[in-house]
């Protein structure tokens, strides 16, 4: 395999920069599960304020943020309403059923985005024969929607419909800052209409580990109980929190570079014979494209690309995903396009 491997599989592939590593090594630390780590405390206070919430807790992953939120908001047998392409349905190992005991109702949104009318239509009248609708989840941006951005007004409409129907609301903000940078809408504006919200410190922000879940104080108190139960409590986690603080200071605005690189990637792919973009609206850093016309299945394409030094992901019979991130430059995009052009059968 070539030495200079170009990994576009996901923005989870980012690595801490030298400056982030220096900030981690300089961090003041303590026992975070005892509330004695000042760097963790500072990070949680900052994220809570950024999201317009009362309190926050540092967790090892965004998946744990989602799973804890479901378990706090819901009771076993309750129903959670979300898009059918959402991460909690497709990428969390059946956790909602196994850990919170909830049912998931997937709405057929467009590019991962549904409407207030969809929410209202999904809320069934109270009946002992049906699961009780309890929670609405929104994913910003929508990963399997191609990095699509929920418009702020649409968010407000769907959360209002949920509240009218007696539901709590939860924001999966795995790539919230991508939406913030691309749209110019603040994180607080997106998040404050939800009962709970979280942001990832990895992915485009480049941190090695961690996500921060925010909500009302009583909600976070219960989240801590589940964090302990699931083994998510940590010791000297200030090293991780320092990476998160560094990312918030230095890596948010630069997400615009990832978006520009994704648009360049998509523009180049659209010119290649046999390659068809799944959607030419590239709003953030995610690009899906179909390779059937190039004579490949998605798995065979990804395998062939890897042998030439390019990482991508197979997401269907002939659908491939590539994501730009901190460790991918504009020159890397051009090299990736050259590799893909060479793969045509």
C-alpha positions as CSV (number, residue, x, y, z in Angstrom):
1,X,0.0,0.0,0.0
2,X,1.3,3.5,-0.8
3,X,2.9,5.3,2.1
4,X,0.8,8.5,1.8
5,X,-2.6,7.0,2.3
6,X,-5.5,9.4,1.6
7,X,-8.3,8.5,4.0
8,X,-11.7,10.0,3.0
9,X,-13.6,7.2,4.8
10,X,-14.9,9.6,7.5
11,X,-14.0,12.7,9.4
12,X,-13.5,10.4,12.3
13,X,-10.1,9.7,10.8
14,X,-8.7,13.0,11.9
15,X,-5.7,13.1,14.3
16,X,-4.8,15.7,16.9
17,X,-2.6,18.4,15.5
18,X,0.7,19.2,17.2
19,X,-0.9,22.3,18.8
20,X,-3.8,20.2,20.2
21,X,-1.3,17.6,21.6
22,X,0.6,20.4,23.3
23,X,-2.6,21.7,24.9
24,X,-3.5,18.2,26.1
25,X,-0.1,17.8,27.7
26,X,-0.4,21.1,29.5
27,X,-3.9,20.4,30.8
28,X,-4.7,20.7,34.5
29,X,-6.4,17.4,35.5
30,X,-8.2,15.7,38.3
31,X,-10.8,12.9,38.9
32,X,-13.6,13.9,36.6
33,X,-16.2,11.6,38.1
34,X,-15.7,13.3,41.4
35,X,-16.1,16.8,39.8
36,X,-12.4,17.5,40.5
37,X,-11.1,18.0,36.9
38,X,-11.1,21.8,36.2
39,X,-10.5,21.3,32.5
40,X,-13.5,19.1,32.1
41,X,-15.6,21.5,34.2
42,X,-14.5,24.4,32.0
43,X,-15.3,22.5,28.8
44,X,-18.8,21.4,30.0
45,X,-19.6,24.9,31.1
46,X,-18.6,26.3,27.8
47,X,-20.6,23.8,25.7
48,X,-23.7,24.3,27.9
49,X,-23.5,28.0,27.3
50,X,-22.8,27.6,23.6
51,X,-25.9,25.4,23.3
52,X,-28.2,27.5,25.5
53,X,-28.5,24.7,28.1
54,X,-28.1,24.7,31.8
55,X,-25.6,21.9,32.3
56,X,-23.4,19.4,30.4
57,X,-21.5,16.2,30.8
58,X,-18.4,14.9,29.0
59,X,-18.9,11.4,27.5
60,X,-16.6,9.1,25.6
61,X,-18.6,9.2,22.4
62,X,-21.6,10.7,20.6
63,X,-23.3,7.3,20.5
64,X,-23.2,7.3,24.3
65,X,-24.7,10.8,24.2
66,X,-27.6,9.5,22.1
67,X,-28.1,6.3,24.1
68,X,-28.1,8.1,27.5
69,X,-30.4,10.8,26.2
70,X,-32.9,8.2,25.0
71,X,-32.8,6.4,28.3
72,X,-33.3,9.6,30.3
73,X,-36.1,10.9,28.2
74,X,-38.0,7.6,27.7
75,X,-39.2,4.5,29.5
76,X,-39.0,1.0,28.0
77,X,-41.7,0.5,25.4
78,X,-41.9,4.2,24.5
79,X,-41.5,5.4,20.9
80,X,-38.8,7.7,19.5
81,X,-39.6,9.6,16.2
82,X,-36.6,10.3,13.9
83,X,-35.7,10.2,10.3
84,X,-35.3,6.7,8.8
85,X,-31.7,7.5,7.8
86,X,-30.7,8.6,11.3
87,X,-27.6,7.5,13.1
88,X,-29.6,6.1,16.1
89,X,-31.4,3.7,13.7
90,X,-28.5,2.7,11.4
91,X,-25.2,3.0,13.3
92,X,-25.6,2.4,17.0
93,X,-25.7,-1.4,17.1
94,X,-29.4,-1.6,18.2
95,X,-28.6,0.4,21.3
96,X,-32.0,2.0,21.6
97,X,-33.7,-1.4,21.9
98,X,-31.0,-3.0,24.0
99,X,-30.2,-0.2,26.4
100,X,-33.3,2.1,26.6
101,X,-35.9,-0.5,25.4
102,X,-37.5,2.0,23.0
103,X,-39.2,1.6,19.7
104,X,-38.0,3.7,16.8
105,X,-40.3,5.2,14.2
106,X,-38.4,6.3,11.1
107,X,-39.9,9.1,9.0
108,X,-39.3,9.1,5.3
109,X,-37.7,12.5,5.1
110,X,-35.8,14.0,2.2
111,X,-32.0,14.0,2.6
112,X,-32.6,13.2,6.3
113,X,-35.0,16.1,6.9
114,X,-38.7,15.8,7.6
115,X,-41.5,18.3,8.3
116,X,-43.7,19.3,11.1
117,X,-46.6,17.7,9.3
118,X,-44.6,14.4,9.3
119,X,-44.1,14.7,13.0
120,X,-47.8,15.4,13.7
121,X,-48.8,12.5,11.5
122,X,-46.5,10.1,13.3
123,X,-47.9,11.0,16.8
124,X,-50.6,8.4,17.3
125,X,-53.5,8.9,19.8
126,X,-53.1,7.4,23.2
127,X,-53.8,3.7,23.2
128,X,-52.8,0.8,25.3
129,X,-52.2,-1.1,22.1
130,X,-49.5,1.2,20.8
131,X,-46.1,2.4,22.1
132,X,-46.4,5.9,23.7
133,X,-44.7,8.6,21.6
134,X,-42.1,10.2,23.9
135,X,-39.2,11.7,22.0
136,X,-38.3,13.5,18.8
137,X,-34.7,13.3,17.5
138,X,-33.1,15.5,14.9
139,X,-29.6,14.9,13.4
140,X,-27.7,18.0,12.4
141,X,-26.1,17.7,9.9
142,X,-27.7,14.5,8.4
143,X,-24.9,12.1,7.7
144,X,-26.8,9.7,5.4
145,X,-28.6,12.7,4.0
146,X,-25.3,13.7,2.5
147,X,-24.3,16.3,5.1
148,X,-27.5,18.2,4.6
149,X,-28.3,21.1,6.9
150,X,-31.6,21.4,8.7
151,X,-32.9,24.9,8.1
152,X,-33.4,26.7,11.5
153,X,-37.1,27.4,10.8
154,X,-37.8,23.7,9.9
155,X,-36.1,22.7,13.2
156,X,-38.3,25.2,15.1
157,X,-41.4,23.9,13.3
158,X,-40.7,20.2,14.0
159,X,-39.9,20.8,17.7
160,X,-43.0,22.9,18.1
161,X,-45.0,20.0,16.6
162,X,-43.4,17.6,19.0
163,X,-44.1,19.8,22.0
164,X,-47.8,20.1,20.9
165,X,-47.9,16.3,20.8
166,X,-46.4,16.0,24.3
167,X,-42.9,14.8,23.1
168,X,-39.5,15.8,24.4
169,X,-36.9,16.7,21.9
170,X,-33.2,15.7,21.4
171,X,-30.6,17.1,19.0
172,X,-27.9,14.8,17.7
173,X,-25.3,17.4,17.0
174,X,-22.5,15.1,15.7
175,X,-21.7,17.7,13.0
176,X,-23.5,20.7,14.4
177,X,-20.5,23.0,13.9
178,X,-20.4,22.1,10.2
179,X,-24.0,23.4,10.0
180,X,-23.0,26.5,12.0
181,X,-20.1,27.4,9.7
182,X,-21.9,26.7,6.5
183,X,-25.2,28.4,7.4
184,X,-24.0,31.3,9.6
185,X,-26.6,30.3,12.2
186,X,-25.3,30.0,15.7
187,X,-25.0,26.7,17.7
188,X,-27.3,28.2,20.4
189,X,-29.9,29.1,17.9
190,X,-30.0,25.5,16.6
191,X,-29.8,23.9,20.0
192,X,-31.8,26.0,22.4
193,X,-35.2,24.8,21.1
194,X,-34.3,21.2,22.1
195,X,-34.6,19.6,25.6
196,X,-31.2,18.0,25.1
197,X,-28.3,18.4,22.6
198,X,-24.8,17.2,22.1
199,X,-21.7,18.1,20.1
200,X,-18.8,15.9,19.0
201,X,-15.2,16.8,19.8
202,X,-13.9,14.4,17.2
203,X,-14.8,14.3,13.5
204,X,-14.2,17.8,11.9
205,X,-13.0,19.3,15.2
206,X,-10.1,16.8,15.3
207,X,-10.2,15.7,18.9
208,X,-9.1,12.2,19.7
209,X,-12.1,11.2,22.0
210,X,-15.2,12.6,23.4
211,X,-18.5,14.4,23.0
212,X,-20.5,16.7,25.3
213,X,-24.2,16.2,26.1
214,X,-26.1,19.2,27.4
215,X,-29.5,19.8,28.9
216,X,-31.4,20.9,32.0
217,X,-29.6,20.2,35.4
218,X,-32.0,17.5,36.3
219,X,-31.5,15.8,32.9
220,X,-27.7,15.9,33.3
221,X,-28.0,14.6,36.8
222,X,-29.8,11.5,35.4
223,X,-27.4,11.3,32.5
224,X,-24.5,11.1,35.0
225,X,-26.2,8.1,36.7
226,X,-26.4,6.3,33.3
227,X,-22.8,7.4,32.4
228,X,-21.7,5.6,35.6
229,X,-23.8,2.6,34.9
230,X,-22.5,2.2,31.3
231,X,-18.9,2.6,32.4
232,X,-18.4,6.0,30.9
233,X,-17.1,7.7,34.0
234,X,-13.5,8.7,33.6
235,X,-10.5,9.7,35.8
236,X,-8.1,12.4,34.6
237,X,-10.2,13.3,31.5
238,X,-8.9,16.8,31.4
239,X,-6.4,15.7,28.7
240,X,-9.4,15.0,26.5
241,X,-11.3,18.1,27.6
242,X,-8.2,20.2,26.7
243,X,-8.3,18.8,23.2
244,X,-12.0,19.8,23.0
245,X,-11.3,23.3,24.2
246,X,-8.5,23.7,21.7
247,X,-10.8,22.5,18.9
248,X,-13.5,25.0,19.9
249,X,-10.9,27.7,19.8
250,X,-9.1,26.8,16.6
251,X,-10.9,24.2,14.5
252,X,-14.5,25.5,14.1
253,X,-14.0,28.3,11.5
254,X,-11.6,26.1,9.5
255,X,-14.5,23.7,8.8
256,X,-15.2,26.0,5.8
257,X,-12.1,24.5,4.2
258,X,-13.5,21.0,4.5
259,X,-16.7,22.2,2.8
260,X,-14.8,23.9,0.0
261,X,-12.8,20.7,-0.5
262,X,-16.0,18.6,-0.6
263,X,-17.4,20.8,-3.3
264,X,-14.2,20.5,-5.3
265,X,-14.4,16.7,-4.9
266,X,-18.0,16.6,-6.0
267,X,-17.3,18.8,-9.0
268,X,-14.4,16.6,-10.0
269,X,-16.4,13.4,-9.6
270,X,-19.2,14.8,-11.7
271,X,-16.8,15.0,-14.6
272,X,-15.7,11.4,-14.5
273,X,-17.3,8.9,-16.8
274,X,-19.5,6.4,-15.0
275,X,-19.6,8.3,-11.7
276,X,-22.9,9.8,-10.7
277,X,-23.4,12.1,-7.7
278,X,-26.2,11.0,-5.4
279,X,-27.0,14.7,-4.9
280,X,-25.2,17.7,-6.3
281,X,-26.1,19.9,-3.3
282,X,-22.9,19.7,-1.3
283,X,-23.7,21.7,1.8
284,X,-20.9,20.6,4.1
285,X,-18.2,17.9,4.0
286,X,-20.0,14.7,2.9
287,X,-20.2,13.4,-0.7
288,X,-22.1,10.4,-1.8
289,X,-21.8,9.0,-5.4
290,X,-22.8,6.0,-7.4
291,X,-20.2,3.8,-9.1
292,X,-22.4,1.4,-11.0
293,X,-21.8,3.2,-14.3
294,X,-18.0,2.7,-13.8
295,X,-18.6,-1.1,-13.6
296,X,-18.1,-1.5,-9.9
297,X,-20.1,-2.5,-6.9
298,X,-19.5,-0.2,-3.9
299,X,-17.4,-2.8,-2.1
300,X,-15.3,-3.6,-5.1
301,X,-14.7,0.1,-5.8
302,X,-13.6,0.8,-2.2
303,X,-11.3,-2.3,-2.3
304,X,-9.7,-1.2,-5.5
305,X,-9.3,2.4,-4.3
306,X,-7.6,1.2,-1.1
307,X,-5.0,-0.7,-3.1
308,X,-4.1,2.6,-4.7
309,X,-3.9,4.5,-1.5
310,X,-7.4,6.0,-1.2
311,X,-9.9,5.3,1.6
312,X,-13.6,5.6,1.0
313,X,-16.8,3.9,2.4
314,X,-19.3,1.5,0.8
315,X,-22.9,2.4,1.8
316,X,-25.1,0.3,-0.5
317,X,-24.8,-1.9,-3.5
318,X,-23.1,0.8,-5.6
319,X,-23.2,3.9,-3.3
320,X,-19.8,5.3,-2.0
321,X,-19.2,7.9,0.6
322,X,-16.2,10.2,0.9
323,X,-15.8,12.8,3.7
324,X,-13.3,15.7,3.8
325,X,-11.7,16.7,7.1
326,X,-8.8,18.2,8.9
327,X,-6.2,15.8,7.5
328,X,-7.4,16.3,3.9
329,X,-6.0,19.1,1.8
330,X,-7.1,20.6,-1.5
331,X,-4.1,18.8,-3.1
332,X,-5.3,15.6,-1.6
333,X,-8.7,16.1,-3.2
334,X,-7.0,16.3,-6.6
335,X,-4.9,13.2,-6.0
336,X,-8.0,11.4,-4.9
337,X,-9.8,12.3,-8.2
338,X,-6.8,11.1,-10.2
339,X,-6.9,7.7,-8.3
340,X,-10.7,7.4,-8.9
341,X,-10.3,8.3,-12.6
342,X,-7.7,5.5,-12.9
343,X,-10.2,2.9,-11.5
344,X,-12.6,2.9,-14.4
345,X,-12.9,-0.6,-15.8
